[in-house]
Amino acid sequence: MSEMQDPAAGESPENKTSAASRKPGKSASKSARSRAREFALQALYQVIVGKNEASDIDVFTRDLSGFHKADSAHYDALLYGCAEQATELDKLILPLLDRSMAEISPIERAAMWIGVFEMKHCIDVPWRVSLNECIELAKEFGGTDGHKYVNAVLEGLAPQLRPHEVQADRQAGRARA
């Protein structure tokens, strides 16, 4: 008998794609907003490192593979909002850092910008969703332990930026007291 699996047993060629064979971060189940954050992170990296204008980066980013699956309105809000408010975002982040802003990885900085911007301006996004999404961005694109830094900073800012929501989560046992 051959080594071939019986398609009726659940191993049809169509089902052979496993999580291990898929490219990380390109999951079919990823939401349009998650994709928007990924593209915004990559664009903000160019703002930070390349000192490029957001509008120039935007033109390039929209041509990238998979952009059509992203929430373009959320991407626009994040890219242009973070780029325009970079100084204000840095002022909120800086007091929670244990080093200078120049020593922060551009990926972690961009992830923190996204988190702070969403907590300030995207009230429809729960603070814990924004926190978790930014941690995932830092895990996927950043250094080994950069996500821990992003977590600490954003979790430290959440009570200031979303006091009622954080307090309600604490009372319900969904956030640290």
C-alpha positions, 0 to 999 in steps of 0.5 A, a space after each residue: 500500500 502506498 504512503 499517500 494519505 486518504 483525502 477522506 481522512 482529513 489530509 487532502 492536499 488543500 488542507 496541507 497548509 499548516 501554521 508552520 508553513 505559512 509566513 508569520 504575520 500573514 495569517 488569513 485570519 488577521 483583521 483589517 485593522 491588524 494589517 493596518 497597524 503592520 503597514 503603519 508600523 513599517 511606514 513609521 519606521 521610515 519616518 523615524 529612520 529615513 526622515 521621509 515625509 509621511 505622504 511619500 511613504 504612504 504612496 510606496 506603502 499602498 503599493 505593497 503586497 497585501 495592502 488591499 486587505 488592510 483598513 486603509 482609514 485606520 492606516 491613514 489615521 495611524 501614519 499621518 496622526 503619529 507622524 504629525 504628533 510625534 513630538 507630543 507622543 514622545 513627550 508622553 512616552 519619555 517619562 516612562 523610559 529608562 534610557 534616552 529616546 535615541 536608544 530606543 529601537 525605531 520599531 519599538 518607538 513606532 509600536 509605542 507611537 501607535 499604542 499611544 495614538 490609539 489610546 488617545 484618539 481611537 476610542 472605539 479600540 479598547 485599550 487592552 486591544 491596542 496594548 496587545 496589538 502593539 506587543 504583537 507588532 514588537 514581537 513580530 518586527 522588533 528585537 528579542 525582548 522589545 515587546 516587553 518594553 512596549 508592554 511596560 510603557 503602554 501599560 504605564 500610560 494606559 491609566 493616564 490616557 484611558 482612566 475610566 476604562 482601565 479602572 473598570 477593567 481593574 474592578 472586573 479583574 481584567 487588568 492589574 491593580 
